Every structure is written in structure tokens, then in C-alpha cells.
Amino acid sequence: MATQAGSLQGRVAFVTGAARAQGRSHAVRLAREGADIIALDICAPVSSSIAYPPATPEDLTETACAVEAEGRKVLAREVDIRDDAALRQLVADGAEQFGRLDILVANAGVLGWGRLWELTDEQWDTVIGVNLTGTWRTLRAAVPTMIEAGNGGSIVIVSSSAGLKATPGNGHYAASKYGLVALTNTLAIELGGFGIRVNSIHPYSVDTPMIEPQAMTEIFAEHPSYLHSFPPMPLQSKGFMTPDEISDVVVWLAGDGSGTLSGTQIPVDKGALKY
């Protein structure tokens, strides 16, 4: 799965949720391989129903500086992926500045906790609105530009292990991530004739601000049987995976070495889902 240095030279990648964590790692790693970057993040609270702190404008600036430190150009902007007009404008401005669009990493997402029948409308609407509808809006904004460029390309949709194996306590999150599988597989068929590949990745237990130890502890304390639905990692007995480990897979899917893959779901979980 290793890539050669500069394997994405001359290409342009659009990364959502790029201000920190996985998104920042993906943007920087793609830049290291030679891609110029369009970076997006809301950099503000998504909803009062999301408990963990949001990314900040300073976080996005730090991502942009890290991309430039790799010797690549970057267009970074504070945009909510639920805002269709702002998404379309960013894609148009990126295409004008860089001349093409080859890679999309649809990474932006949020996580909440609660049993399905106890969720509020705001909890449901926020998670579905960002993770599923927001990703669809991102795809709708970016795909025409990728087709028009005529260079083929690669779309990587960041789902979750919860998009392959539902877990109790976050059913709205699982529903959104399962929905991304349908978007991935449908789009892979629809874009095949344009040489654009579409795949989803399914990380598990990545060390990011989205992991809320206190919220998880409260859920498991109240419903201890739920703990059995969250498997350990056979290849990693302690701690979480790093965002950079997920980026290894993203960079590979973005490049030509994965050229035979489209419409696939790739667990990035060190074997956890086999439990």
C-alpha cells in the first residue's frame, strides 16, 4: 500500500473537515504526495447537541500552513457542508485557482450519543444533516467539476466501522454511516464511465476530539451490556489508532496504485470487526 513520493504530483484534492484530526492528516499527506489542496471546515459549533469542542479558525490556518510546508498550494475556507451555495462557490473557486479537481476526501462528520427512542429531533437532524446530507451536498458540488476536468479521479468517502456494524447508543450515527455506503456504491456505478473511482473507508477507534471518553463511560455505566458491541483491536491492545494511520489508506485510494478498486468498503480497524 506504500506510495512513491510525489505520486500525486499535479493533482488537486478537496478535503472536508480539514481543520484538525483525520481531515488535517489527510490534507497534509496528500500534499506530501504532490497534490494541491482545497480545505474546508466549519470551524464553529455545528449544533448544541454536539458535546465536544468544535474546530477553530486557528486550526484551519494551522492545516493550511502544514500543507504549504509540504511545498503545495492551498485554498482553505470556513464552510458548513450543509450550506449548498458556499460549497459550490468553494469548488468553483478552487477549480479556477488550480485548474482541475482530481480527488475528493469527504471526511467531515459529527458524532452524538443516545438511544434511538430517546434522541431529540435536533440530535437526529444534526448527525444525519452533516454526515449524510452534507456528504451528498459535497458530492453534488464536486462531481461535475471532476467530470468536466476529464482526468478521471478518486473519491474517498469516510464512513465508519459503525457503517458496517451498528453499535448501540449511537444509532443515528450508524444510520448516517450506513447511508454513506449506499452513496458510495451508487456513485461508483454512475461515475465508472468517467474514470472516477468511489470507495468508502470504515475507521474504528481513531484518536480524535470526536472520541468522548466521558460520554462513552456514562453510556456503558448505565447500559453495561452495550460494551460487548464495541470490539477490541486484535492488532492493537491499547489505545486508539492515529489519524495518520487512516491517511495511509486515503493516500493509497487517491492514487493510481488502487486503480482497480471502486465501489468497495474498506475496514480500517486492525481486524476489530472480525470479533
Rosetta blueprint (number, residue, H / E / L):
1 M L
2 A L
3 T L
4 Q L
5 A L
6 G L
7 S L
8 L L
9 Q L
10 G L
11 R L
12 V E
13 A E
14 F E
15 V E
16 T E
17 G L
18 A L
19 A L
20 R L
21 A H
22 Q H
23 G H
24 R H
25 S H
26 H H
27 A H
28 V H
29 R H
30 L H
31 A H
32 R H
33 E L
34 G L
35 A L
36 D E
37 I E
38 I E
39 A E
40 L E
41 D E
42 I L
43 C L
44 A L
45 P L
46 V L
47 S L
48 S L
49 S L
50 I L
51 A L
52 Y L
53 P L
54 P L
55 A L
56 T L
57 P H
58 E H
59 D H
60 L H
61 T H
62 E H
63 T H
64 A H
65 C H
66 A H
67 V H
68 E H
69 A H
70 E L
71 G L
72 R L
73 K L
74 V E
75 L E
76 A E
77 R E
78 E E
79 V L
80 D L
81 I L
82 R L
83 D L
84 D H
85 A H
86 A H
87 L H
88 R H
89 Q H
90 L H
91 V H
92 A H
93 D H
94 G H
95 A H
96 E H
97 Q H
98 F H
99 G L
100 R L
101 L L
102 D L
103 I E
104 L E
105 V E
106 A E
107 N L
108 A L
109 G L
110 V L
111 L L
112 G L
113 W L
114 G E
115 R L
116 L H
117 W H
118 E H
119 L L
120 T L
121 D H
122 E H
123 Q H
124 W H
125 D H
126 T H
127 V H
128 I H
129 G H
130 V H
131 N H
132 L H
133 T H
134 G H
135 T H
136 W H
137 R H
138 T H
139 L H
140 R H
141 A H
142 A H
143 V H
144 P H
145 T H
146 M H
147 I H
148 E H
149 A H
150 G L
151 N L
152 G L
153 G E
154 S E
155 I E
156 V E
157 I E
158 V E
159 S L
160 S L
161 S H
162 A H
163 G H
164 L L
165 K L
166 A L
167 T L
168 P L
169 G L
170 N E
171 G H
172 H H
173 Y H
174 A H
175 A H
176 S H
177 K H
178 Y H
179 G H
180 L H
181 V H
182 A H
183 L H
184 T H
185 N H
186 T H
187 L H
188 A H
189 I H
190 E H
191 L H
192 G H
193 G H
194 F H
195 G L
196 I E
197 R E
198 V E
199 N E
200 S E
201 I E
202 H E
203 P E
204 Y L
205 S L
206 V E
207 D L
208 T L
209 P L
210 M L
211 I L
212 E L
213 P H
214 Q H
215 A H
216 M H
217 T H
218 E H
219 I H
220 F H
221 A H
222 E H
223 H L
224 P H
225 S H
226 Y H
227 L H
228 H H
229 S H
230 F L
231 P L
232 P L
233 M E
234 P L
235 L L
236 Q E
237 S L
238 K L
239 G L
240 F L
241 M E
242 T L
243 P H
244 D H
245 E H
246 I H
247 S H
248 D H
249 V H
250 V H
251 V H
252 W H
253 L H
254 A H
255 G L
256 D H
257 G H
258 S H
259 G L
260 T L
261 L L
262 S L
263 G L
264 T L
265 Q E
266 I E
267 P E
268 V E
269 D L
270 K L
271 G L
272 A H
273 L H
274 K H
275 Y L
